[in-house]
Amino acid sequence: MKKWMLAVSAMLLVFGLAGCSSDYVIATKEGNMILTQGKPRIDKDTGLIRYTDEQGNERQINGNQVTQVLER
């Protein structure tokens, strides 16, 4: 019985943590919509916006090319 409760608790923890991450949409001046995993991070020194794309790759885009960042 303890193993069953431990397995259920572990699954709830995994699903609970996965629900905390929000996806975002980055709109560019060219009209492109970039879907991200998690919140994009802004590097104030360089003006670049770093994000993780849908395939899990780390990318960056110049902040001057972005019109808005929206939570999905």
PyMOL commands that set and color helices and strands:
alter all, ss='L'
color gray80, all
select helices_A, chain A and resi 2-18+63-65
alter helices_A, ss='H'
color red, helices_A
select strands_A, chain A and resi 23-28+33-43+48-53+58-62+66-71
alter strands_A, ss='S'
color yellow, strands_A
deselect
rebuild
show_as cartoon
